[in-house]
């Protein structure tokens, strides 16, 4: 699995973990705090939205290692 895919799956399972995997610690902590608040505050409706946005941003911000031709 690519780094982008790994980050997205991690953040889909636990929002913020994909961002932490990418090295975006503050962004990861943000998602770890905000998502449960939306789950509880909206009765689950907005929690799914946060999960998807966290996975999407983790995927987009992940950087694949550059391949060097030998």
Jmol script that loads the backbone (N, CA, C; Angstrom):
load data "model"
ATOM      1  N   UNK A   1       0.852  -1.174   0.000  1.00  0.00           N
ATOM      2  CA  UNK A   1       0.000   0.000   0.000  1.00  0.00           C
ATOM      3  C   UNK A   1       0.897   1.236   0.000  1.00  0.00           C
ATOM      4  N   UNK A   2       0.475   2.241  -0.689  1.00  0.00           N
ATOM      5  CA  UNK A   2       1.262   3.471  -0.764  1.00  0.00           C
ATOM      6  C   UNK A   2       1.143   4.250   0.538  1.00  0.00           C
ATOM      7  N   UNK A   3       2.038   5.208   0.700  1.00  0.00           N
ATOM      8  CA  UNK A   3       2.003   6.039   1.907  1.00  0.00           C
ATOM      9  C   UNK A   3       0.705   6.831   1.965  1.00  0.00           C
ATOM     10  N   UNK A   4       0.229   7.307   0.811  1.00  0.00           N
ATOM     11  CA  UNK A   4      -1.027   8.051   0.779  1.00  0.00           C
ATOM     12  C   UNK A   4      -2.191   7.167   1.208  1.00  0.00           C
ATOM     13  N   UNK A   5      -2.214   5.936   0.718  1.00  0.00           N
ATOM     14  CA  UNK A   5      -3.274   5.005   1.082  1.00  0.00           C
ATOM     15  C   UNK A   5      -3.231   4.644   2.554  1.00  0.00           C
ATOM     16  N   UNK A   6      -2.030   4.424   3.077  1.00  0.00           N
ATOM     17  CA  UNK A   6      -1.874   4.097   4.496  1.00  0.00           C
ATOM     18  C   UNK A   6      -2.367   5.240   5.365  1.00  0.00           C
ATOM     19  N   UNK A   7      -2.002   6.461   5.019  1.00  0.00           N
ATOM     20  CA  UNK A   7      -2.433   7.628   5.794  1.00  0.00           C
ATOM     21  C   UNK A   7      -3.950   7.758   5.779  1.00  0.00           C
ATOM     22  N   UNK A   8      -4.558   7.548   4.616  1.00  0.00           N
ATOM     23  CA  UNK A   8      -6.013   7.663   4.504  1.00  0.00           C
ATOM     24  C   UNK A   8      -6.714   6.599   5.342  1.00  0.00           C
ATOM     25  N   UNK A   9      -6.242   5.358   5.277  1.00  0.00           N
ATOM     26  CA  UNK A   9      -6.877   4.278   6.034  1.00  0.00           C
ATOM     27  C   UNK A   9      -6.717   4.509   7.532  1.00  0.00           C
ATOM     28  N   UNK A  10      -5.515   4.917   7.959  1.00  0.00           N
ATOM     29  CA  UNK A  10      -5.306   5.191   9.384  1.00  0.00           C
ATOM     30  C   UNK A  10      -6.251   6.275   9.883  1.00  0.00           C
ATOM     31  N   UNK A  11      -6.416   7.317   9.083  1.00  0.00           N
ATOM     32  CA  UNK A  11      -7.273   8.423   9.503  1.00  0.00           C
ATOM     33  C   UNK A  11      -8.746   8.054   9.399  1.00  0.00           C
ATOM     34  N   UNK A  12      -9.080   7.113   8.547  1.00  0.00           N
ATOM     35  CA  UNK A  12     -10.464   6.660   8.464  1.00  0.00           C
ATOM     36  C   UNK A  12     -10.812   5.813   9.682  1.00  0.00           C
ATOM     37  N   UNK A  13      -9.848   5.046  10.170  1.00  0.00           N
ATOM     38  CA  UNK A  13     -10.077   4.221  11.358  1.00  0.00           C
ATOM     39  C   UNK A  13     -10.140   5.104  12.607  1.00  0.00           C
ATOM     40  N   UNK A  14      -9.123   5.937  12.800  1.00  0.00           N
ATOM     41  CA  UNK A  14      -9.079   6.875  13.928  1.00  0.00           C
ATOM     42  C   UNK A  14      -8.677   8.235  13.370  1.00  0.00           C
ATOM     43  N   UNK A  15      -9.626   9.160  13.246  1.00  0.00           N
ATOM     44  CA  UNK A  15      -9.317  10.463  12.668  1.00  0.00           C
ATOM     45  C   UNK A  15      -8.157  11.145  13.381  1.00  0.00           C
ATOM     46  N   UNK A  16      -7.180  11.575  12.606  1.00  0.00           N
ATOM     47  CA  UNK A  16      -6.006  12.250  13.135  1.00  0.00           C
ATOM     48  C   UNK A  16      -4.764  11.389  13.100  1.00  0.00           C
ATOM     49  N   UNK A  17      -4.923  10.072  13.129  1.00  0.00           N
ATOM     50  CA  UNK A  17      -3.758   9.192  13.130  1.00  0.00           C
ATOM     51  C   UNK A  17      -3.038   9.249  11.785  1.00  0.00           C
ATOM     52  N   UNK A  18      -3.767   9.394  10.706  1.00  0.00           N
ATOM     53  CA  UNK A  18      -3.134   9.529   9.389  1.00  0.00           C
ATOM     54  C   UNK A  18      -2.308  10.796   9.279  1.00  0.00           C
ATOM     55  N   UNK A  19      -2.799  11.878   9.871  1.00  0.00           N
ATOM     56  CA  UNK A  19      -2.049  13.124   9.873  1.00  0.00           C
ATOM     57  C   UNK A  19      -0.784  12.983  10.712  1.00  0.00           C
ATOM     58  N   UNK A  20      -0.886  12.319  11.859  1.00  0.00           N
ATOM     59  CA  UNK A  20       0.289  12.090  12.700  1.00  0.00           C
ATOM     60  C   UNK A  20       1.288  11.208  11.954  1.00  0.00           C
ATOM     61  N   UNK A  21       0.813  10.204  11.244  1.00  0.00           N
ATOM     62  CA  UNK A  21       1.661   9.338  10.418  1.00  0.00           C
ATOM     63  C   UNK A  21       2.418  10.166   9.375  1.00  0.00           C
ATOM     64  N   UNK A  22       1.771  11.198   8.858  1.00  0.00           N
ATOM     65  CA  UNK A  22       2.406  12.077   7.863  1.00  0.00           C
ATOM     66  C   UNK A  22       3.365  13.078   8.495  1.00  0.00           C
ATOM     67  N   UNK A  23       3.347  13.203   9.818  1.00  0.00           N
ATOM     68  CA  UNK A  23       4.201  14.180  10.484  1.00  0.00           C
ATOM     69  C   UNK A  23       3.492  15.476  10.816  1.00  0.00           C
ATOM     70  N   UNK A  24       2.197  15.577  10.507  1.00  0.00           N
ATOM     71  CA  UNK A  24       1.393  16.760  10.823  1.00  0.00           C
ATOM     72  C   UNK A  24       0.776  16.585  12.210  1.00  0.00           C
ATOM     73  N   UNK A  25       1.597  16.745  13.264  1.00  0.00           N
ATOM     74  CA  UNK A  25       1.148  16.438  14.616  1.00  0.00           C
ATOM     75  C   UNK A  25       0.014  17.334  15.087  1.00  0.00           C
ATOM     76  N   UNK A  26       0.118  18.637  14.869  1.00  0.00           N
ATOM     77  CA  UNK A  26      -0.943  19.542  15.321  1.00  0.00           C
ATOM     78  C   UNK A  26      -2.256  19.282  14.586  1.00  0.00           C
ATOM     79  N   UNK A  27      -2.167  19.024  13.293  1.00  0.00           N
ATOM     80  CA  UNK A  27      -3.358  18.710  12.510  1.00  0.00           C
ATOM     81  C   UNK A  27      -3.984  17.395  13.002  1.00  0.00           C
ATOM     82  N   UNK A  28      -3.141  16.430  13.348  1.00  0.00           N
ATOM     83  CA  UNK A  28      -3.637  15.164  13.866  1.00  0.00           C
ATOM     84  C   UNK A  28      -4.337  15.323  15.203  1.00  0.00           C
ATOM     85  N   UNK A  29      -3.757  16.103  16.088  1.00  0.00           N
ATOM     86  CA  UNK A  29      -4.380  16.351  17.391  1.00  0.00           C
ATOM     87  C   UNK A  29      -5.706  17.078  17.208  1.00  0.00           C
ATOM     88  N   UNK A  30      -5.746  18.010  16.262  1.00  0.00           N
ATOM     89  CA  UNK A  30      -6.992  18.714  15.957  1.00  0.00           C
ATOM     90  C   UNK A  30      -8.102  17.724  15.615  1.00  0.00           C
ATOM     91  N   UNK A  31      -7.832  16.796  14.691  1.00  0.00           N
ATOM     92  CA  UNK A  31      -8.845  15.826  14.288  1.00  0.00           C
ATOM     93  C   UNK A  31      -9.191  14.863  15.419  1.00  0.00           C
ATOM     94  N   UNK A  32      -8.205  14.515  16.247  1.00  0.00           N
ATOM     95  CA  UNK A  32      -8.466  13.632  17.388  1.00  0.00           C
ATOM     96  C   UNK A  32      -9.408  14.272  18.402  1.00  0.00           C
ATOM     97  N   UNK A  33      -9.385  15.591  18.494  1.00  0.00           N
ATOM     98  CA  UNK A  33     -10.237  16.303  19.446  1.00  0.00           C
ATOM     99  C   UNK A  33     -11.589  16.664  18.829  1.00  0.00           C
ATOM    100  N   UNK A  34     -11.575  17.165  17.610  1.00  0.00           N
ATOM    101  CA  UNK A  34     -12.792  17.674  16.975  1.00  0.00           C
ATOM    102  C   UNK A  34     -13.777  16.568  16.604  1.00  0.00           C
ATOM    103  N   UNK A  35     -13.291  15.474  16.060  1.00  0.00           N
ATOM    104  CA  UNK A  35     -14.194  14.429  15.564  1.00  0.00           C
ATOM    105  C   UNK A  35     -15.085  13.840  16.658  1.00  0.00           C
ATOM    106  N   UNK A  36     -14.540  13.450  17.823  1.00  0.00           N
ATOM    107  CA  UNK A  36     -15.459  12.940  18.858  1.00  0.00           C
ATOM    108  C   UNK A  36     -16.490  13.986  19.291  1.00  0.00           C
ATOM    109  N   UNK A  37     -16.092  15.248  19.292  1.00  0.00           N
ATOM    110  CA  UNK A  37     -17.042  16.312  19.628  1.00  0.00           C
ATOM    111  C   UNK A  37     -18.201  16.367  18.657  1.00  0.00           C
ATOM    112  N   UNK A  38     -17.904  16.212  17.374  1.00  0.00           N
ATOM    113  CA  UNK A  38     -18.973  16.210  16.378  1.00  0.00           C
ATOM    114  C   UNK A  38     -19.812  14.936  16.457  1.00  0.00           C
ATOM    115  N   UNK A  39     -19.174  13.797  16.767  1.00  0.00           N
ATOM    116  CA  UNK A  39     -19.938  12.555  16.939  1.00  0.00           C
ATOM    117  C   UNK A  39     -20.958  12.723  18.057  1.00  0.00           C
ATOM    118  N   UNK A  40     -20.509  13.235  19.186  1.00  0.00           N
ATOM    119  CA  UNK A  40     -21.384  13.366  20.349  1.00  0.00           C
ATOM    120  C   UNK A  40     -22.390  14.501  20.155  1.00  0.00           C
ATOM    121  N   UNK A  41     -21.895  15.640  19.684  1.00  0.00           N
ATOM    122  CA  UNK A  41     -22.747  16.821  19.558  1.00  0.00           C
ATOM    123  C   UNK A  41     -23.840  16.714  18.520  1.00  0.00           C
ATOM    124  N   UNK A  42     -23.624  15.901  17.486  1.00  0.00           N
ATOM    125  CA  UNK A  42     -24.627  15.809  16.419  1.00  0.00           C
ATOM    126  C   UNK A  42     -25.331  14.458  16.406  1.00  0.00           C
ATOM    127  N   UNK A  43     -25.083  13.639  17.407  1.00  0.00           N
ATOM    128  CA  UNK A  43     -25.712  12.323  17.432  1.00  0.00           C
ATOM    129  C   UNK A  43     -25.179  11.397  16.354  1.00  0.00           C
ATOM    130  N   UNK A  44     -23.978  11.654  15.890  1.00  0.00           N
ATOM    131  CA  UNK A  44     -23.341  10.786  14.902  1.00  0.00           C
ATOM    132  C   UNK A  44     -23.370  11.296  13.476  1.00  0.00           C
ATOM    133  N   UNK A  45     -24.252  12.210  13.162  1.00  0.00           N
ATOM    134  CA  UNK A  45     -24.393  12.666  11.777  1.00  0.00           C
ATOM    135  C   UNK A  45     -23.130  13.341  11.261  1.00  0.00           C
ATOM    136  N   UNK A  46     -22.600  14.305  12.005  1.00  0.00           N
ATOM    137  CA  UNK A  46     -21.422  15.033  11.535  1.00  0.00           C
ATOM    138  C   UNK A  46     -20.122  14.299  11.830  1.00  0.00           C
ATOM    139  N   UNK A  47     -20.180  13.268  12.657  1.00  0.00           N
ATOM    140  CA  UNK A  47     -18.994  12.473  12.918  1.00  0.00           C
ATOM    141  C   UNK A  47     -18.485  11.793  11.659  1.00  0.00           C
ATOM    142  N   UNK A  48     -19.406  11.289  10.846  1.00  0.00           N
ATOM    143  CA  UNK A  48     -19.006  10.661   9.581  1.00  0.00           C
ATOM    144  C   UNK A  48     -18.348  11.663   8.649  1.00  0.00           C
ATOM    145  N   UNK A  49     -18.877  12.865   8.635  1.00  0.00           N
ATOM    146  CA  UNK A  49     -18.297  13.907   7.787  1.00  0.00           C
ATOM    147  C   UNK A  49     -16.853  14.184   8.210  1.00  0.00           C
ATOM    148  N   UNK A  50     -16.621  14.297   9.520  1.00  0.00           N
ATOM    149  CA  UNK A  50     -15.261  14.525  10.024  1.00  0.00           C
ATOM    150  C   UNK A  50     -14.345  13.362   9.690  1.00  0.00           C
ATOM    151  N   UNK A  51     -14.836  12.142   9.814  1.00  0.00           N
ATOM    152  CA  UNK A  51     -14.033  10.978   9.464  1.00  0.00           C
ATOM    153  C   UNK A  51     -13.587  11.051   8.008  1.00  0.00           C
ATOM    154  N   UNK A  52     -14.495  11.350   7.120  1.00  0.00           N
ATOM    155  CA  UNK A  52     -14.170  11.397   5.689  1.00  0.00           C
ATOM    156  C   UNK A  52     -13.227  12.551   5.360  1.00  0.00           C
ATOM    157  N   UNK A  53     -13.456  13.707   5.968  1.00  0.00           N
ATOM    158  CA  UNK A  53     -12.575  14.853   5.712  1.00  0.00           C
ATOM    159  C   UNK A  53     -11.174  14.567   6.248  1.00  0.00           C
ATOM    160  N   UNK A  54     -11.069  13.954   7.415  1.00  0.00           N
ATOM    161  CA  UNK A  54      -9.761  13.617   7.976  1.00  0.00           C
ATOM    162  C   UNK A  54      -9.013  12.648   7.070  1.00  0.00           C
ATOM    163  N   UNK A  55      -9.704  11.637   6.560  1.00  0.00           N
ATOM    164  CA  UNK A  55      -9.065  10.672   5.657  1.00  0.00           C
ATOM    165  C   UNK A  55      -8.645  11.349   4.355  1.00  0.00           C
ATOM    166  N   UNK A  56      -9.493  12.215   3.830  1.00  0.00           N
ATOM    167  CA  UNK A  56      -9.187  12.921   2.585  1.00  0.00           C
ATOM    168  C   UNK A  56      -7.959  13.825   2.746  1.00  0.00           C
ATOM    169  N   UNK A  57      -7.903  14.584   3.843  1.00  0.00           N
ATOM    170  CA  UNK A  57      -6.765  15.481   4.037  1.00  0.00           C
ATOM    171  C   UNK A  57      -5.480  14.702   4.303  1.00  0.00           C
ATOM    172  N   UNK A  58      -5.581  13.583   5.025  1.00  0.00           N
ATOM    173  CA  UNK A  58      -4.391  12.754   5.262  1.00  0.00           C
ATOM    174  C   UNK A  58      -3.857  12.221   3.943  1.00  0.00           C
ATOM    175  N   UNK A  59      -4.753  11.794   3.070  1.00  0.00           N
ATOM    176  CA  UNK A  59      -4.344  11.282   1.755  1.00  0.00           C
ATOM    177  C   UNK A  59      -3.686  12.367   0.922  1.00  0.00           C
ATOM    178  N   UNK A  60      -4.290  13.544   0.891  1.00  0.00           N
ATOM    179  CA  UNK A  60      -3.764  14.628   0.055  1.00  0.00           C
ATOM    180  C   UNK A  60      -2.441  15.192   0.561  1.00  0.00           C
ATOM    181  N   UNK A  61      -2.221  15.180   1.863  1.00  0.00           N
ATOM    182  CA  UNK A  61      -1.006  15.773   2.414  1.00  0.00           C
ATOM    183  C   UNK A  61       0.157  14.787   2.513  1.00  0.00           C
ATOM    184  N   UNK A  62      -0.105  13.506   2.283  1.00  0.00           N
ATOM    185  CA  UNK A  62       0.973  12.505   2.331  1.00  0.00           C
ATOM    186  C   UNK A  62       1.885  12.690   1.124  1.00  0.00           C
ATOM    187  N   UNK A  63       3.150  12.516   1.368  1.00  0.00           N
ATOM    188  CA  UNK A  63       4.122  12.642   0.286  1.00  0.00           C
ATOM    189  C   UNK A  63       4.744  11.278   0.043  1.00  0.00           C
ATOM    190  N   UNK A  64       4.675  10.843  -1.187  1.00  0.00           N
ATOM    191  CA  UNK A  64       5.300   9.586  -1.570  1.00  0.00           C
ATOM    192  C   UNK A  64       6.813   9.792  -1.630  1.00  0.00           C
ATOM    193  N   UNK A  65       7.576   8.792  -1.220  1.00  0.00           N
ATOM    194  CA  UNK A  65       9.028   8.918  -1.362  1.00  0.00           C
ATOM    195  C   UNK A  65       9.405   9.001  -2.834  1.00  0.00           C
ATOM    196  N   UNK A  66      10.384   9.842  -3.103  1.00  0.00           N
ATOM    197  CA  UNK A  66      10.809   9.977  -4.492  1.00  0.00           C
ATOM    198  C   UNK A  66      11.639   8.765  -4.886  1.00  0.00           C
ATOM    199  N   UNK A  67      11.347   8.261  -6.068  1.00  0.00           N
ATOM    200  CA  UNK A  67      12.076   7.093  -6.567  1.00  0.00           C
ATOM    201  C   UNK A  67      13.298   7.569  -7.326  1.00  0.00           C
ATOM    202  N   UNK A  68      14.414   6.984  -7.024  1.00  0.00           N
ATOM    203  CA  UNK A  68      15.672   7.346  -7.678  1.00  0.00           C
ATOM    204  C   UNK A  68      16.015   6.247  -8.672  1.00  0.00           C
ATOM    205  N   UNK A  69      16.223   6.638  -9.902  1.00  0.00           N
ATOM    206  CA  UNK A  69      16.596   5.663 -10.918  1.00  0.00           C
ATOM    207  C   UNK A  69      18.078   5.345 -10.795  1.00  0.00           C
ATOM    208  N   UNK A  70      18.422   4.082 -10.805  1.00  0.00           N
ATOM    209  CA  UNK A  70      19.818   3.686 -10.672  1.00  0.00           C
ATOM    210  C   UNK A  70      20.410   3.389 -12.014  1.00  0.00           C
TER     211      UNK A  70
END
end "model"
wireframe off; spacefill off
backbone 0.3
color backbone group
